[in-house]
Amino acid sequence: MPLLPRPKRGHVRRVFAARRVVIPPTSEAVVSNKLTHADRTLPAADWLIEPTEIRNGVLIARTLVADDANCRAVRVINANNAPVRVTCGACVGKAEIYSRRILDQTCDATGLTNGVGVSPDGDYEHVKPLIGSLPPSLTTEQRDLAIGVIKRNADVFAKNDFDLGRTSLVEHE
């Protein structure tokens, strides 16, 4: 009897709060998080956390995290009129492999080998202030890695004050 391969499932990792946080009413907080352990068969990749309402009036903002990031965080928005507690270890969402930017394991620190991850228009002007604000305490290797992540994902940074996304999760009053 021949063995058949198991159907492939999507690449998904759960996102858990790394510490307890209280978010004041009508506020937002940056919550450090942990991703479930990656399957060793997955390629090195960036992970996308889509905007999600985790409970009534509590939203997770869209976040892109690098596979090898030592410090991960998500923005949690409390649209309620009462404080909200996020407990340590609470599941706050799921991260899916960012399919438009699967990174080849052979990429160098800039992520630009063989054209992988290059900005669609090759324009990095709008991220230069972010690159310029990197802490001077970074080693050369860390700085190159950070610049690579920023450039690989230049298309997710606003190019001007009017370059904003849209959502139907929260209405402006």
C-alpha positions in Angstrom: 0.0 0.0 0.0 1.6 3.3 -1.1 1.9 6.1 1.4 0.2 9.4 0.4 1.4 12.8 1.5 -0.8 14.7 4.0 -2.5 17.7 2.5 -0.6 20.9 3.3 -2.2 23.3 5.7 -1.6 27.0 5.7 1.4 28.3 7.6 -0.1 29.7 10.8 1.3 30.5 14.2 -0.7 31.7 17.3 0.3 34.9 18.9 0.3 35.1 22.8 0.7 38.1 25.1 4.2 37.9 26.7 3.1 39.9 29.8 0.0 41.2 31.6 -1.2 44.6 30.3 -4.1 46.9 31.3 -5.2 49.1 28.4 -7.0 52.3 29.6 -10.4 53.2 28.0 -10.3 54.5 24.4 -6.5 54.0 24.3 -4.0 51.8 22.7 -1.0 49.9 24.0 1.9 48.1 22.5 1.9 44.6 23.8 5.0 42.3 23.6 4.1 38.9 22.3 5.4 35.4 21.6 4.7 33.3 18.6 4.2 29.6 18.9 7.3 27.6 17.9 7.8 27.5 14.2 7.8 24.2 12.3 11.4 23.4 11.2 10.1 22.7 7.7 8.9 26.3 7.2 11.0 28.7 5.2 12.5 31.8 6.9 9.7 34.3 6.5 8.0 37.4 7.8 4.8 36.8 9.6 1.6 38.9 9.2 -0.9 39.5 12.0 -4.1 40.8 10.4 -6.4 43.3 12.1 -8.7 41.4 14.4 -11.3 42.1 17.0 -10.2 39.8 19.8 -13.2 40.7 21.9 -15.9 43.3 21.8 -14.2 46.7 21.3 -10.7 45.3 21.6 -8.7 45.3 18.3 -5.3 44.1 17.2 -3.7 46.3 14.5 -2.1 44.8 11.4 1.5 43.9 12.3 4.4 42.5 10.4 7.1 40.6 12.4 10.3 39.0 11.2 10.8 35.4 11.8 14.1 36.0 13.7 12.9 39.1 15.7 14.1 39.0 19.3 11.4 41.5 20.4 7.9 41.3 18.9 5.0 43.5 19.7 1.4 44.1 18.5 -0.7 47.3 18.9 -3.9 46.6 20.9 -6.6 49.2 20.7 -9.3 49.5 23.4 -12.3 51.2 21.9 -14.4 50.6 25.0 -15.2 53.1 27.8 -13.7 50.8 30.5 -10.1 49.5 30.9 -9.3 46.1 29.4 -6.9 43.5 30.9 -4.8 41.3 28.6 -3.4 38.5 30.7 0.0 37.0 30.2 -0.3 34.0 27.9 -3.6 35.1 26.4 -4.0 34.3 22.7 -4.3 37.7 20.9 -4.3 36.5 17.3 -2.8 34.4 14.7 0.1 35.1 12.4 0.2 33.8 8.8 3.3 33.6 6.6 3.5 36.7 4.6 3.2 35.0 1.2 4.1 38.1 -0.9 7.6 38.1 0.7 8.7 34.5 1.4 12.4 34.9 2.0 14.9 32.6 0.5 17.2 31.1 3.2 20.2 32.3 1.1 19.3 36.0 1.4 22.0 38.2 2.9 21.3 40.5 5.9 19.8 43.1 3.6 17.2 40.6 2.3 17.9 41.8 -1.3 19.7 38.8 -2.8 18.3 37.8 -6.2 15.7 40.6 -6.0 13.8 38.9 -3.1 12.0 41.5 -1.0 12.9 44.5 -3.2 10.4 47.4 -2.9 8.1 47.2 -5.9 9.2 50.7 -7.1 12.7 50.5 -5.6 11.9 53.7 -3.6 13.2 53.8 0.0 13.1 57.6 0.4 10.2 57.5 2.8 11.9 55.0 5.2 15.2 56.9 5.4 14.2 58.8 8.5 13.3 55.5 10.2 16.7 54.0 9.2 18.4 57.2 10.4 16.7 56.9 13.8 18.1 53.4 14.5 19.9 53.4 17.9 23.7 53.9 17.6 24.1 51.0 20.1 23.4 48.5 17.4 26.3 46.4 16.1 27.0 46.6 12.4 25.4 43.2 11.9 22.3 44.3 13.8 22.1 47.6 11.9 22.4 45.8 8.5 19.7 43.3 9.6 17.3 46.1 10.7 17.8 48.1 7.5 17.1 44.9 5.5 13.8 44.3 7.4 12.8 48.0 6.9 13.7 47.9 3.2 12.1 44.5 2.6 8.9 45.9 4.0 9.1 49.5 2.7 5.7 49.1 1.1 3.9 48.9 4.5 5.2 52.3 5.7 3.2 55.4 4.9 4.8 57.6 2.3 3.0 60.8 3.5 0.4 61.9 6.0 -2.4 61.0 3.6 -1.1 57.5 2.8 -3.4 55.7 5.3 -5.2 52.4 5.2 -8.9 51.9 5.7 -10.8 49.8 8.2 -14.4 49.2 9.0 -13.6 47.9 12.5 -13.8 51.3 14.2 -15.8 54.4 13.2 -14.6 57.9 13.8 -17.0 59.9 16.0 
